[in-house]
Amino acid sequence: MANNSFLLKGWAITVVGGLLAFGFKELDCRYIFISLSVLFFFWILDGYYLHQEKLFRELYERTAKKKEDEIDFSMKTAKCENGESWFDCSCSKTLLVFYGGLLAVHIIIILIL
């Protein structure tokens, strides 16, 4: 899950940066708004992967506490809900700093244009 999150951040910078550069070169706000929608898509998807990682970590901790004959080897995370939604994970400090920084770049470019 952490690898997926790392790859998403790399793709987000590549795609969003390319669209921003193209929109700034052409002075066309449509590319900026397309880039903004792609940014939110990556942000939400990265939050989903972070949420899944936390659920699997909680599943691992629960399984580690069980005795050997009680382990059922189920990978279902439905019973591991800890009250934190994927939206809460999307607003975590690390994602907020990374994607919030990209959002700030968008706002600055929109104000310039």
Helices and strands as residue ranges (DSSP letters): H 2-26, H 29-65, G 68-70, G 78-80, H 86-90, H 93-112
